[in-house]
Amino acid sequence: MQEHLKTNILNFKWPSSTPVIYLSLEDIEESHPIHWSKFSKQIKKAFPDTDLSQVEHIYTTFTQEIPNAPSIKINLVKDKELRIYKQFLKHQLKTYFLEKGYIVVKNFVRDVQVWIPSKNGNTADYNLYYKFSFKIQFAKLTDLPELIISYDGTSKVLTKSVQDIEETEYIKRCVYGQKTFNYQMDLDTEDKEEFYNSIDFSQAFPIFNLQLARALNTPIEEPERPKNKYQKYVTLITNFAEKYLFTEEFKALFPFKQDAFIDVPGNRINHINPNLGLLEFGKDQYGNKKTHLVPKKAMNILSPYRRPNNQNIKIFFICHSSHKNDVLKFYDNFKNGVQTEKVFYKGLEAYVNIKASSSKEHFIEFTNESDPIPEIVEKLESLTFDHDNIKYAAFYLSPFDRFTPDPDDREIYIRIKELFLNEGIVTQVVDYEKMVINIENQYNFQFSLQNMALAIHAKLGGAPWKLAVTDKKELVIGVGAFTNQGENRRYIASAFSFQNNGLFRNFEYFNQNETELLAGSILKAIRDFTSVTQADKVVIHFYKEMKYEELKPIIEGMHKLKLGVPLYILNINKTESEDIIAYDLNWDDKLMPVSGTYIRIAENQFLLFNNARYPSDRFYSDTDGYPFPIKIKISSPDDDAFEDVEVIEELLTQVYQFSRLYWKSLRQQNVPITIKYPEMVAQIAPRFNNGIPNEAKDKLWFL
């Protein structure tokens, strides 16, 4: 079926007359600062007697006249002043919705976000708001200004005020009037202190978070997870546009070309050949290579590509003494398979082609649920392991799920993972409560067992599958990071290197600001790879836009190595709660574009769809999920890097391929492992007391 791709973009017309804004050198009421350097030369004419190099900001009230102060016309031909026009339009958006009485804030990328109150989702404990963001850009996908409408999820605002809450340490952001503020703000400036002192806390209402809700005994409802995010997203932005934007009043500010989201121009759409995502599994009995597109189908009929080197594998368990009896049930299902009419998981050996037996002498039980580490350490010190001949895997039955409110409870598994990693033993966590429920439902349980078997296979050194198409001699390096949302702090960036067939080589990890060490790690990976074979290109997948100070030592190092090969940097971002998406109106009502579809949204910027929907649709089911696209920006420090027009598709194909190599789950990922794996390490490594042992840096223990 021919696709029909639409975006979440509305076209509006250029203004019929040049916008005028009013300026001041003083920070007057209701004014907004703009750095003087953002203006074109006409700013000097507006302030002829002022040395602007000594002035940090020019202030503007935009459309409100300032007595005895200059004004300028925004030159919409100048790139510099288009940025000011964007601020002008953002100001109009903010003012419009504030005057309508809505909460208006800046989202995490500083775009205007409007909170629309729900009519049906409120309870006695909180009021629900739907959040929509506006992003403004000029002639990126069309030849007109573009207003991107995105749905940013919901927020629950408690009905109990800050004044009535004793557990204030759990309060994070609050709603006050039509704005939000950080209750735990660091009062390091007079402005912040003045704002804080002006607040009437009987009228300030905390935004829901799990810790606060548990402290207040607020009922916590399981969030509704739609089977298809596209359907919910498109329905919400469509309804929002029809009700709030396609009105005469709003269109006086943003005169839309049509009251509808625009189609993706046909010349911006392309597709990666699905066969380039083909995966290679184990050979059959005659030595023939076996390939497949879909791992969850392939693993039921094919063997893994490569078994762990050590065939002598022992499994033992760590659990609370009250959970001992359930260990046997779990182990029987994990080792021998499930008992249900329709069986996809027939046991560990049948599924991932590894033999394993239980090591009863290493069984560890504890009695102190909230502080098991001392008991586990004491038992561990009394045990002996035959690491020369046997590879061990420890299964920890956790009494707490990963959403437990107590941070000490959440840290127990990290302590256990570190403790056993130092002993050279990989671990697998099992949520006890979820396990007990699943054991009763054997059909559903087998899918969890499949994922655990897959992860254990990789942790022990096996390779469940690899890329089948590897005709390029390329080194791919992934750099990722994890931001602790509770602390709003990014802890670590880690660099992984991969062979061009997608097989993992090794990794390092660093603090966020250790630019030189990160560059040194990348250069070491390049040197090690090129000492064995000639590279066609070096590719770095980076979790954010790479700064020059991060790139400079890498360029210098490559020059010293005299490689003479191009370097490409791909900035890879998820679009889950960001700006632009696209959807296919011709796929029934499911909307998700075919996997491998990519759309050029700006110069060397693309949306790439990674999912399990292939052109024939024959492998797809709702359980595969509906991941949103990722956004990719491609750059290079080399002047002639893009002379070959095919290089862009090659680089996007590489991202597409590396998204198929995730070994923690059979579900197709939208983000490549070059970003996903580093992020997983960055989430765990800072919480280790003594860092990661060197001998563990070429293993996938973190899956």
VOFILO-533087 format. One line per field, with one value per residue (C-alpha): y, x, z; residue number from 1; residue in one letter. Coordinates in nm, 3 decimals. Example, Ala and Ser with C-alpha at 12.3 -4.5 7.8 and 13.67 -1.06 7.14 Angstrom:
REM residues 2
py (-0.450_-0.106);
px (1.230_1.367);
pz (0.780_0.714);
nr (1_2);
rest (A_S);
This chain:
REM residues 703
py (0.000_0.345_0.547_0.886_1.055_1.353_1.559_1.749_2.077_2.366_2.612_2.979_3.275_3.529_3.862_4.102_4.392_4.395_4.335_4.625_4.576_4.835_4.850_4.978_4.961_4.933_4.623_4.770_4.593_4.321_4.343_4.054_4.043_3.974_3.974_4.271_4.047_3.875_4.192_4.297_4.627_4.828_4.795_5.044_5.295_5.248_5.331_5.554_5.699_5.366_5.135_4.812_4.599_4.723_4.624_4.264_4.280_4.493_4.477_4.459_4.474_4.345_4.513_4.750_5.101_5.247_5.629_5.803_5.473_5.346_5.074_4.864_4.663_4.297_4.209_3.867_3.811_3.815_3.487_3.675_3.864_3.557_3.441_3.759_3.708_3.361_3.515_3.766_3.482_3.284_3.593_3.617_3.250_3.288_3.606_3.458_3.153_3.344_3.583_3.279_3.173_2.867_2.762_2.850_2.736_2.660_2.294_2.136_2.275_2.618_2.614_2.744_2.475_2.514_2.307_2.228_2.113_1.775_1.747_1.380_1.289_1.477_1.319_1.451_1.437_1.602_1.786_1.649_1.864_1.775_1.946_2.074_2.245_2.481_2.489_2.755_2.711_2.874_2.699_2.374_2.131_2.382_2.738_2.890_2.941_2.623_2.572_2.227_2.103_1.829_1.644_1.627_1.397_1.489_1.640_1.593_1.893_1.807_1.973_2.000_2.315_2.338_2.506_2.196_1.947_1.851_1.625_1.918_1.734_1.534_1.841_1.919_2.149_2.342_2.532_2.889_3.082_3.035_2.941_2.666_2.689_2.459_2.435_2.316_2.610_2.716_3.076_3.203_3.526_3.815_3.761_3.402_3.498_3.781_3.548_3.280_3.531_3.666_3.328_3.259_2.889_2.835_2.897_2.689_2.330_2.054_1.858_1.487_1.265_0.909_0.986_1.269_1.067_0.778_1.014_1.163_0.823_0.951_0.665_0.579_0.461_0.255_0.486_0.386_0.265_0.287_-0.002_0.247_0.580_0.718_0.691_0.874_1.138_1.217_1.226_1.467_1.711_1.706_1.782_2.049_2.221_2.211_2.350_2.603_2.694_2.685_2.985_3.329_3.485_3.260_3.275_3.653_3.585_3.276_3.287_2.920_2.829_2.561_2.431_2.098_1.942_1.929_1.625_1.528_1.643_1.335_1.439_1.431_1.063_0.764_0.406_0.174_-0.170_-0.405_-0.672_-0.448_-0.517_-0.891_-1.074_-1.381_-1.663_-1.999_-2.232_-2.532_-2.894_-2.869_-2.559_-2.317_-1.964_-1.891_-1.538_-1.368_-1.018_-1.058_-1.192_-1.291_-1.516_-1.638_-1.742_-1.993_-2.175_-2.091_-2.123_-1.824_-1.701_-1.779_-1.963_-1.843_-1.962_-2.145_-2.428_-2.515_-2.286_-2.290_-2.095_-2.009_-1.791_-1.508_-1.458_-1.377_-1.682_-1.655_-1.688_-2.011_-2.235_-2.021_-2.054_-2.416_-2.324_-2.044_-2.254_-2.540_-2.302_-2.127_-2.451_-2.679_-2.448_-2.367_-2.584_-2.432_-2.528_-2.284_-2.303_-2.054_-2.111_-2.477_-2.419_-2.262_-2.514_-2.534_-2.156_-2.021_-2.340_-2.334_-2.604_-2.494_-2.665_-2.539_-2.479_-2.555_-2.509_-2.141_-2.069_-1.751_-1.657_-1.353_-1.256_-0.877_-0.757_-0.389_-0.446_-0.784_-0.684_-0.778_-1.128_-1.172_-1.056_-1.291_-1.588_-1.492_-1.481_-1.838_-1.968_-2.086_-2.065_-2.257_-1.966_-2.151_-2.411_-2.279_-1.964_-1.858_-1.660_-1.539_-1.474_-1.222_-1.243_-0.883_-0.816_-0.465_-0.355_-0.082_0.177_0.129_0.474_0.417_0.501_0.263_-0.025_0.071_0.066_-0.292_-0.449_-0.210_-0.316_-0.682_-0.634_-0.464_-0.722_-1.015_-0.835_-0.795_-1.174_-1.219_-1.331_-1.187_-1.126_-1.125_-0.953_-1.109_-0.905_-1.150_-1.021_-1.014_-1.360_-1.513_-1.365_-1.483_-1.837_-1.873_-1.754_-1.975_-1.842_-1.484_-1.596_-1.754_-1.415_-1.289_-1.612_-1.560_-1.215_-1.340_-1.630_-1.392_-1.150_-1.427_-1.570_-1.230_-1.163_-1.494_-1.391_-1.529_-1.344_-1.425_-1.275_-1.030_-0.826_-1.039_-0.756_-0.632_-0.522_-0.210_-0.188_0.070_0.142_0.260_0.427_0.504_0.769_0.792_0.941_0.907_1.196_1.134_1.308_1.322_1.526_1.679_1.589_1.406_1.175_0.998_0.963_0.627_0.528_0.191_0.059_-0.192_-0.387_-0.317_-0.640_-0.491_-0.705_-0.529_-0.469_-0.280_0.038_0.303_0.551_0.901_1.192_1.436_1.695_1.462_1.565_1.474_1.125_1.063_1.172_0.948_0.649_0.713_0.749_0.425_0.243_0.393_0.299_-0.058_-0.110_0.039_-0.151_-0.468_-0.351_-0.041_0.153_0.301_0.558_0.631_0.697_0.838_0.810_1.083_1.130_1.508_1.765_1.739_2.053_2.170_2.120_1.756_1.708_1.897_1.639_1.359_1.544_1.620_1.259_1.126_1.360_1.226_0.870_0.976_0.771_0.968_0.843_1.057_1.113_1.140_1.243_1.147_1.326_1.081_1.192_1.021_1.211_1.062_1.401_1.634_1.800_1.657_1.322_1.178_0.925_0.711_0.765_0.466_0.193_0.132_0.333_0.225_0.523_0.407_0.439_0.137_0.056_0.205_0.509_0.825_1.186_1.479_1.750_1.999_2.010_1.681_1.625_1.327_1.138_0.763_0.505_0.190_-0.061_-0.410_-0.306_-0.422_-0.354_-0.680_-0.639_-1.018_-1.027_-0.745_-0.771_-0.515_-0.667_-0.535_-0.185_0.144_0.328_0.687_0.790_0.908_1.237_1.229_1.517_1.427_1.636_1.600_1.811_1.702_1.944_1.674_1.435_1.464_1.470_1.113_1.154_0.791_0.843_0.985_0.674_0.454_0.631_0.614_0.247_0.186_0.340_0.129_-0.186_-0.114_-0.073_-0.443_-0.566_-0.516_-0.833_-0.747_-0.789_-0.934_-0.619_-0.399_-0.083_0.257_0.368_0.195_0.004_0.255_0.496_0.248_0.044_0.345_0.494_0.172_0.175_0.545_0.469_0.211_0.296_0.615_0.420_0.163_0.227_0.120_0.160_-0.113_-0.373_-0.350_-0.714_-0.635_-0.362_-0.599_-0.777_-0.703_-0.755_-0.451_-0.596);
px (0.000_0.129_0.206_0.057_0.277_0.159_0.347_0.253_0.340_0.110_0.216_0.148_0.204_0.481_0.354_0.206_0.394_0.733_0.700_0.807_0.948_1.024_1.360_1.523_1.862_1.682_1.520_1.173_0.856_0.731_1.046_1.253_1.632_1.793_2.170_2.272_2.482_2.165_2.062_2.188_2.368_2.048_2.071_2.360_2.136_1.876_2.135_2.388_2.543_2.594_2.894_2.697_3.003_2.972_2.604_2.505_2.137_1.890_1.541_1.222_0.853_0.790_0.461_0.415_0.544_0.807_0.797_1.108_1.266_1.359_1.195_1.320_1.166_1.267_1.444_1.301_1.565_1.847_1.911_2.005_1.682_1.474_1.579_1.434_1.117_1.097_1.117_0.853_0.619_0.692_0.600_0.272_0.198_0.271_0.066_-0.230_-0.265_-0.192_-0.473_-0.699_-0.617_-0.400_-0.076_0.210_0.570_0.890_0.954_1.299_1.412_1.270_0.976_0.634_0.427_0.056_-0.127_-0.488_-0.703_-0.868_-1.244_-1.254_-0.918_-0.945_-0.975_-1.015_-0.635_-0.522_-0.620_-0.495_-0.346_-0.255_0.064_0.120_0.433_0.494_0.815_0.866_1.093_1.126_1.112_1.269_1.022_0.833_0.892_0.677_0.706_0.621_0.450_0.519_0.258_0.373_0.203_0.428_0.221_0.028_0.094_-0.107_-0.130_-0.219_-0.525_-0.342_-0.131_0.232_0.123_-0.075_0.208_0.463_0.681_0.820_1.145_0.949_0.806_0.977_0.793_0.480_0.210_0.158_-0.104_-0.023_0.342_0.549_0.854_1.107_1.026_1.379_1.534_1.884_1.843_2.173_2.041_1.833_1.572_1.510_1.492_1.253_1.029_1.037_0.950_0.659_0.484_0.166_0.221_-0.149_-0.192_0.106_0.023_0.284_0.306_0.258_0.563_0.576_0.773_0.543_0.232_0.347_0.440_0.088_-0.082_-0.224_-0.370_-0.133_-0.300_-0.110_-0.051_-0.255_-0.015_-0.180_-0.103_-0.043_0.120_0.067_-0.310_-0.320_-0.066_-0.234_-0.581_-0.470_-0.280_-0.561_-0.827_-0.606_-0.549_-0.917_-1.036_-0.766_-0.575_-0.816_-1.004_-1.027_-0.868_-0.562_-0.529_-0.502_-0.161_-0.072_-0.251_-0.244_-0.222_-0.482_-0.650_-0.472_-0.134_0.083_0.184_0.549_0.674_0.731_1.085_1.181_1.087_1.313_1.344_1.621_1.606_1.473_1.723_2.003_1.863_1.895_2.040_2.262_2.199_2.368_2.442_2.224_2.343_2.487_2.693_2.467_2.424_2.074_1.928_1.605_1.462_1.275_1.458_1.145_1.043_1.395_1.479_1.191_1.333_1.706_1.999_2.206_2.494_2.766_2.755_2.950_3.311_3.279_3.029_3.031_2.765_2.626_2.326_2.258_2.006_2.002_1.670_1.488_1.432_1.054_1.093_1.296_1.010_0.942_1.300_1.242_0.932_1.118_1.427_1.218_1.045_1.369_1.562_1.293_1.031_0.668_0.359_0.101_-0.080_0.109_0.479_0.735_0.986_1.090_1.373_1.718_1.903_1.633_1.601_1.958_2.162_2.347_2.354_2.339_2.291_2.209_2.484_2.305_2.620_2.626_2.265_2.244_1.947_1.900_1.654_1.687_1.480_1.571_1.946_2.052_2.405_2.587_2.435_2.513_2.873_2.922_2.789_2.985_3.312_3.258_3.205_3.460_3.423_3.601_3.640_3.901_3.651_3.303_3.109_2.858_2.534_2.353_1.977_1.864_1.495_1.427_1.154_1.124_1.025_1.220_0.955_0.991_0.982_1.270_1.599_1.786_1.568_1.639_2.012_2.020_2.035_2.314_2.516_2.454_2.547_2.874_2.950_2.923_3.081_3.392_3.382_3.358_2.993_2.711_2.371_2.010_1.742_1.396_1.106_0.968_0.608_0.589_0.746_0.486_0.202_0.359_0.424_0.047_0.005_0.251_0.160_0.259_0.553_0.732_0.791_0.973_1.175_1.269_1.410_1.598_1.750_1.853_2.017_2.197_2.331_2.484_2.608_2.793_2.975_2.752_2.619_2.252_2.275_2.479_2.435_2.431_2.528_2.879_3.050_3.203_3.521_3.403_3.456_3.142_3.176_2.880_2.879_2.583_2.476_2.213_2.044_1.908_1.571_1.527_1.844_1.828_2.192_2.378_2.629_2.837_2.919_3.049_3.212_3.148_3.315_3.163_3.284_3.113_2.914_2.760_2.946_3.047_3.418_3.462_3.375_3.497_3.304_3.377_3.236_3.044_3.321_3.616_3.645_4.012_3.963_3.660_3.856_4.146_3.914_3.773_4.123_4.233_3.939_4.034_4.401_4.322_4.084_4.306_4.612_4.439_4.252_4.212_3.896_3.673_3.542_3.515_3.163_3.072_2.714_2.674_2.382_2.380_2.524_2.901_3.076_3.394_3.598_3.482_3.563_3.893_4.118_3.969_4.047_4.400_4.451_4.333_4.573_4.859_4.759_4.766_4.458_4.334_3.976_3.666_3.512_3.135_2.942_2.577_2.381_2.099_1.797_1.475_1.159_0.936_0.863_1.032_0.916_0.855_0.698_0.526_0.246_0.105_-0.264_-0.273_-0.194_-0.547_-0.570_-0.232_-0.045_0.317_0.533_0.722_1.053_1.347_1.150_1.354_1.255_1.488_1.357_1.643_1.996_2.161_1.887_1.654_1.375_1.439_1.172_1.301_1.027_0.904_0.667_0.803_0.647_0.453_0.331_0.335_0.563_0.396_0.177_0.066_0.301_0.595_0.504_0.480_0.809_0.839_1.114_1.457_1.604_1.952_2.181_2.489_2.806_3.175_3.488_3.612_3.540_3.473_3.286_2.955_3.079_2.955_2.577_2.533_2.719_2.409_2.204_2.496_2.517_2.141_2.143_2.410_2.189_1.898_2.111_2.248_1.897_1.845_2.123_1.966_2.007_1.813_1.473_1.323_1.120_1.250_1.420_1.401_1.742_2.065_2.271_2.551_2.338_2.130_2.414_2.620_2.310_2.255_2.611_2.586_2.276_2.457_2.829_2.811_2.629_2.909_3.130_3.454_3.396_3.382_3.663_3.882_3.815_3.441_3.479_3.447_3.137_2.765_2.702_2.470_2.194);
pz (0.000_-0.088_0.223_0.301_0.559_0.760_1.018_1.332_1.154_1.065_0.795_0.858_0.627_0.637_0.779_0.525_0.688_0.859_1.236_1.459_1.808_2.077_2.251_2.567_2.735_3.068_3.214_3.240_3.347_3.110_2.897_2.763_2.726_2.387_2.353_2.137_1.908_1.782_1.600_1.258_1.202_1.235_1.614_1.608_1.433_1.705_1.973_1.790_2.106_2.286_2.277_2.247_2.316_2.675_2.690_2.755_2.666_2.476_2.628_2.428_2.509_2.156_2.055_2.350_2.280_2.515_2.556_2.421_2.317_1.968_1.765_1.475_1.196_1.208_0.884_0.795_0.528_0.784_0.965_1.281_1.299_1.216_1.563_1.707_1.503_1.657_2.006_1.899_1.795_2.114_2.314_2.124_2.194_2.563_2.595_2.406_2.630_2.952_2.866_2.820_3.177_3.106_3.274_3.038_3.097_2.906_2.834_2.869_2.531_2.626_2.387_2.494_2.666_2.746_3.008_2.920_3.215_3.178_3.209_3.307_3.464_3.795_4.140_4.494_4.526_4.203_3.887_3.555_3.277_2.919_2.801_2.447_2.317_2.027_1.828_1.561_1.261_0.922_0.585_0.701_0.543_0.325_0.203_0.481_0.858_1.047_1.382_1.529_1.778_2.013_2.296_2.603_2.824_3.137_3.479_3.796_4.026_4.384_4.537_4.872_4.894_4.998_5.320_5.420_5.354_5.619_5.399_5.201_5.121_4.861_4.688_4.358_4.115_4.204_4.019_4.136_3.946_3.577_3.622_3.779_4.005_4.167_4.536_4.616_4.427_4.520_4.634_4.501_4.349_4.479_4.207_4.316_4.682_4.607_4.405_4.675_4.948_4.744_4.717_4.912_4.980_5.048_4.675_4.560_4.462_4.416_4.094_4.153_4.195_4.331_4.647_4.748_4.664_4.884_5.168_5.152_5.104_4.777_4.570_4.287_3.972_3.720_3.421_3.121_2.855_2.514_2.283_2.006_2.103_1.752_1.784_2.117_2.009_1.677_1.832_2.104_1.882_1.624_1.885_2.042_1.707_1.612_1.945_2.033_1.715_1.422_1.558_1.404_1.712_1.708_1.330_1.355_1.514_1.310_0.973_0.874_0.509_0.581_0.895_0.880_0.951_0.641_0.437_0.425_0.081_-0.134_-0.224_0.147_0.199_0.141_0.260_0.372_0.212_0.486_0.379_0.504_0.852_0.801_1.102_1.105_1.350_1.407_1.115_1.047_1.068_0.716_0.795_0.607_0.741_0.867_0.855_0.959_0.991_1.320_1.631_1.822_1.531_1.457_1.814_1.808_1.507_1.486_1.724_1.844_1.631_1.888_2.218_2.523_2.516_2.848_2.815_3.187_3.329_3.683_3.810_4.172_4.352_4.605_4.781_5.103_5.323_5.279_4.900_4.894_4.785_4.478_4.355_4.253_4.049_3.873_3.803_3.663_3.420_3.326_3.273_3.129_2.979_3.049_3.073_2.844_2.526_2.307_2.392_2.259_2.539_2.572_2.815_2.833_2.617_2.352_2.334_2.351_2.302_2.634_2.899_3.260_3.594_3.940_4.193_4.517_4.725_4.625_4.719_4.931_5.148_5.370_5.640_5.654_5.359_5.389_5.444_5.300_5.197_5.523_5.518_5.149_5.198_5.491_5.292_4.980_5.173_5.285_4.931_4.679_4.303_4.027_3.785_3.578_3.463_3.535_3.444_3.708_3.685_3.997_3.996_4.256_4.353_4.449_4.708_4.561_4.215_4.036_4.130_4.504_4.673_4.913_4.737_4.972_4.851_4.489_4.557_4.691_4.346_4.244_4.551_4.468_4.103_4.202_4.471_4.232_3.938_4.154_4.191_3.813_3.833_3.620_3.778_3.667_3.874_3.901_4.042_4.299_4.303_3.925_3.906_4.141_3.937_3.611_3.730_3.763_3.404_3.220_2.875_2.967_3.182_2.889_2.726_3.037_3.039_2.674_2.752_3.059_2.865_2.588_2.835_3.028_2.701_2.615_2.971_2.967_2.648_2.375_2.072_2.002_1.653_1.445_1.131_0.818_0.580_0.672_0.354_0.510_0.718_0.964_1.329_1.506_1.845_2.067_2.338_2.572_2.903_3.171_3.349_3.696_3.670_4.046_4.081_3.732_3.692_3.417_3.572_3.312_2.946_2.828_2.500_2.338_2.027_1.788_1.491_1.162_1.206_1.519_1.771_2.089_2.157_2.484_2.671_2.910_3.118_3.242_3.433_3.217_3.194_3.135_2.771_2.730_2.876_2.658_2.350_2.458_2.485_2.138_1.992_2.158_1.999_1.659_1.700_1.811_1.519_1.249_1.370_1.254_0.944_0.725_0.810_0.539_0.784_1.155_1.284_1.625_1.750_2.014_2.253_2.200_1.963_1.994_2.113_1.942_2.261_2.265_1.898_1.879_2.059_1.846_1.520_1.640_1.744_1.409_1.230_1.443_1.353_0.983_0.907_0.608_0.655_0.703_1.044_1.083_1.392_1.427_1.697_1.782_1.985_2.082_1.987_2.258_2.412_2.169_1.853_1.508_1.421_1.114_1.073_0.794_0.720_0.485_0.741_0.864_1.185_1.324_1.176_1.228_0.913_0.779_0.947_0.762_0.644_0.678_0.622_0.563_0.797_0.743_0.600_0.707_0.965_0.948_1.116_1.110_1.193_1.365_1.435_1.346_1.066_0.731_0.389_0.384_0.747_0.779_1.083_1.275_1.587_1.843_2.102_1.896_2.007_1.821_1.883_1.770_1.527_1.633_1.516_1.362_1.273_1.066_1.058_0.981_1.035_0.690_0.404_0.144_0.374_0.188_-0.173_-0.212_-0.202_-0.093_0.235_0.408_0.336_0.443_0.778_0.835_0.736_0.998_1.268_1.141_1.159_1.506_1.644_1.567_1.795_2.138_2.345_2.660_2.501_2.185_2.126_1.846_1.974_1.809_1.943_1.828_2.084_2.025_2.230_2.432_2.585_2.699_2.857_3.053_3.185_3.266_3.472_3.687_3.697_3.910_4.181_4.218_4.521_4.357_3.984_3.722_3.721_3.411_3.324_3.302_3.039_2.745_2.878_2.867_3.242_3.253_3.031);
nr (1_2_3_4_5_6_7_8_9_10_11_12_13_14_15_16_17_18_19_20_21_22_23_24_25_26_27_28_29_30_31_32_33_34_35_36_37_38_39_40_41_42_43_44_45_46_47_48_49_50_51_52_53_54_55_56_57_58_59_60_61_62_63_64_65_66_67_68_69_70_71_72_73_74_75_76_77_78_79_80_81_82_83_84_85_86_87_88_89_90_91_92_93_94_95_96_97_98_99_100_101_102_103_104_105_106_107_108_109_110_111_112_113_114_115_116_117_118_119_120_121_122_123_124_125_126_127_128_129_130_131_132_133_134_135_136_137_138_139_140_141_142_143_144_145_146_147_148_149_150_151_152_153_154_155_156_157_158_159_160_161_162_163_164_165_166_167_168_169_170_171_172_173_174_175_176_177_178_179_180_181_182_183_184_185_186_187_188_189_190_191_192_193_194_195_196_197_198_199_200_201_202_203_204_205_206_207_208_209_210_211_212_213_214_215_216_217_218_219_220_221_222_223_224_225_226_227_228_229_230_231_232_233_234_235_236_237_238_239_240_241_242_243_244_245_246_247_248_249_250_251_252_253_254_255_256_257_258_259_260_261_262_263_264_265_266_267_268_269_270_271_272_273_274_275_276_277_278_279_280_281_282_283_284_285_286_287_288_289_290_291_292_293_294_295_296_297_298_299_300_301_302_303_304_305_306_307_308_309_310_311_312_313_314_315_316_317_318_319_320_321_322_323_324_325_326_327_328_329_330_331_332_333_334_335_336_337_338_339_340_341_342_343_344_345_346_347_348_349_350_351_352_353_354_355_356_357_358_359_360_361_362_363_364_365_366_367_368_369_370_371_372_373_374_375_376_377_378_379_380_381_382_383_384_385_386_387_388_389_390_391_392_393_394_395_396_397_398_399_400_401_402_403_404_405_406_407_408_409_410_411_412_413_414_415_416_417_418_419_420_421_422_423_424_425_426_427_428_429_430_431_432_433_434_435_436_437_438_439_440_441_442_443_444_445_446_447_448_449_450_451_452_453_454_455_456_457_458_459_460_461_462_463_464_465_466_467_468_469_470_471_472_473_474_475_476_477_478_479_480_481_482_483_484_485_486_487_488_489_490_491_492_493_494_495_496_497_498_499_500_501_502_503_504_505_506_507_508_509_510_511_512_513_514_515_516_517_518_519_520_521_522_523_524_525_526_527_528_529_530_531_532_533_534_535_536_537_538_539_540_541_542_543_544_545_546_547_548_549_550_551_552_553_554_555_556_557_558_559_560_561_562_563_564_565_566_567_568_569_570_571_572_573_574_575_576_577_578_579_580_581_582_583_584_585_586_587_588_589_590_591_592_593_594_595_596_597_598_599_600_601_602_603_604_605_606_607_608_609_610_611_612_613_614_615_616_617_618_619_620_621_622_623_624_625_626_627_628_629_630_631_632_633_634_635_636_637_638_639_640_641_642_643_644_645_646_647_648_649_650_651_652_653_654_655_656_657_658_659_660_661_662_663_664_665_666_667_668_669_670_671_672_673_674_675_676_677_678_679_680_681_682_683_684_685_686_687_688_689_690_691_692_693_694_695_696_697_698_699_700_701_702_703);
rest (M_Q_E_H_L_K_T_N_I_L_N_F_K_W_P_S_S_T_P_V_I_Y_L_S_L_E_D_I_E_E_S_H_P_I_H_W_S_K_F_S_K_Q_I_K_K_A_F_P_D_T_D_L_S_Q_V_E_H_I_Y_T_T_F_T_Q_E_I_P_N_A_P_S_I_K_I_N_L_V_K_D_K_E_L_R_I_Y_K_Q_F_L_K_H_Q_L_K_T_Y_F_L_E_K_G_Y_I_V_V_K_N_F_V_R_D_V_Q_V_W_I_P_S_K_N_G_N_T_A_D_Y_N_L_Y_Y_K_F_S_F_K_I_Q_F_A_K_L_T_D_L_P_E_L_I_I_S_Y_D_G_T_S_K_V_L_T_K_S_V_Q_D_I_E_E_T_E_Y_I_K_R_C_V_Y_G_Q_K_T_F_N_Y_Q_M_D_L_D_T_E_D_K_E_E_F_Y_N_S_I_D_F_S_Q_A_F_P_I_F_N_L_Q_L_A_R_A_L_N_T_P_I_E_E_P_E_R_P_K_N_K_Y_Q_K_Y_V_T_L_I_T_N_F_A_E_K_Y_L_F_T_E_E_F_K_A_L_F_P_F_K_Q_D_A_F_I_D_V_P_G_N_R_I_N_H_I_N_P_N_L_G_L_L_E_F_G_K_D_Q_Y_G_N_K_K_T_H_L_V_P_K_K_A_M_N_I_L_S_P_Y_R_R_P_N_N_Q_N_I_K_I_F_F_I_C_H_S_S_H_K_N_D_V_L_K_F_Y_D_N_F_K_N_G_V_Q_T_E_K_V_F_Y_K_G_L_E_A_Y_V_N_I_K_A_S_S_S_K_E_H_F_I_E_F_T_N_E_S_D_P_I_P_E_I_V_E_K_L_E_S_L_T_F_D_H_D_N_I_K_Y_A_A_F_Y_L_S_P_F_D_R_F_T_P_D_P_D_D_R_E_I_Y_I_R_I_K_E_L_F_L_N_E_G_I_V_T_Q_V_V_D_Y_E_K_M_V_I_N_I_E_N_Q_Y_N_F_Q_F_S_L_Q_N_M_A_L_A_I_H_A_K_L_G_G_A_P_W_K_L_A_V_T_D_K_K_E_L_V_I_G_V_G_A_F_T_N_Q_G_E_N_R_R_Y_I_A_S_A_F_S_F_Q_N_N_G_L_F_R_N_F_E_Y_F_N_Q_N_E_T_E_L_L_A_G_S_I_L_K_A_I_R_D_F_T_S_V_T_Q_A_D_K_V_V_I_H_F_Y_K_E_M_K_Y_E_E_L_K_P_I_I_E_G_M_H_K_L_K_L_G_V_P_L_Y_I_L_N_I_N_K_T_E_S_E_D_I_I_A_Y_D_L_N_W_D_D_K_L_M_P_V_S_G_T_Y_I_R_I_A_E_N_Q_F_L_L_F_N_N_A_R_Y_P_S_D_R_F_Y_S_D_T_D_G_Y_P_F_P_I_K_I_K_I_S_S_P_D_D_D_A_F_E_D_V_E_V_I_E_E_L_L_T_Q_V_Y_Q_F_S_R_L_Y_W_K_S_L_R_Q_Q_N_V_P_I_T_I_K_Y_P_E_M_V_A_Q_I_A_P_R_F_N_N_G_I_P_N_E_A_K_D_K_L_W_F_L);
